[in-house]
Amino acid sequence: MHRSRHGHRDDRRTDLIGIDDIRAALATRAPRELAASRRAAVAIVLSDIGPGPEVLFIERAERAGDPWSGHMAFPGGRVDPSDVDARAAAERETREEVGLDLAVAESLGRLDDLRGMRLVVPLVLSAFVYRLDVRAPVVPNYEVRDAFWVPFADLFDPSRHVGHRWAGMRWPGVRVRDPDRPVVWGLTYRLLESLFATVGVAMPRRPRSDRSDEP
């Protein structure tokens, strides 16, 4: 069970939440937009072509000077002066990184901006949500080690939720690949929380008694 956006207890199972729910939720809310001198933008690309809704993740390649080197992430990157706005940057980066043209995708809306406070130079992250109704090939470029679709059901599987230790602290994370691959944590995890919060759903937490394997 979880509480809806109106604060009432909601008995919908999380595996029944679909893209239609997210579309409706984003259509009725105004995202929080933060002013920033440095901004990055990502695309949260959803698909419901298969048996259940999925979301596209990338594993970034190991690259010197990239603060997200080797991380699990959504396609995206820094907003360049040549970009009309943050949404244009998210679409450009997605096209460059994984070969997907979001001009043919359905734009579902925008999430609240997040501030990356623990970076050397703080920036604001903007996230735009899309739906693809055609499973186009995903072609990673040199910045991306891998790109893959993850079912919503996996994201709500408590056994996949682990701790990620960074800077002497333990952060919530979710494992979307093999145990020897990085977990989703940090800003990307916060965006997942924000996405599902629009429909009143909280990400699961593993019981404390089941955390002996956390790093």
ZIRAHU-V124897 format. One record per run of one state. SS is the DSSP state (@ for helix, = for strand, . for the rest). FROM is the first residue (numbers start at 1). TO is the last residue. If there is no record, write none. Layout:
ss=SS from=FROM to=TO
ss=SS from=FROM to=TO
This chain:
ss=. from=1 to=1
ss== from=2 to=3
ss=. from=4 to=8
ss== from=9 to=10
ss=. from=11 to=13
ss=@ from=14 to=16
ss=. from=17 to=18
ss=@ from=19 to=27
ss=. from=28 to=38
ss== from=39 to=47
ss=. from=48 to=53
ss== from=54 to=60
ss=. from=61 to=71
ss== from=72 to=73
ss=. from=74 to=75
ss== from=76 to=78
ss=. from=79 to=85
ss=@ from=86 to=98
ss=. from=99 to=101
ss=@ from=102 to=104
ss=. from=105 to=105
ss== from=106 to=110
ss=. from=111 to=113
ss== from=114 to=116
ss=. from=117 to=122
ss== from=123 to=132
ss=. from=133 to=143
ss== from=144 to=151
ss=@ from=152 to=155
ss=. from=156 to=157
ss=@ from=158 to=160
ss== from=161 to=166
ss=. from=167 to=168
ss== from=169 to=174
ss=. from=175 to=183
ss== from=184 to=184
ss=. from=185 to=185
ss=@ from=186 to=197
ss=. from=198 to=207
ss=@ from=208 to=210
ss=. from=211 to=215
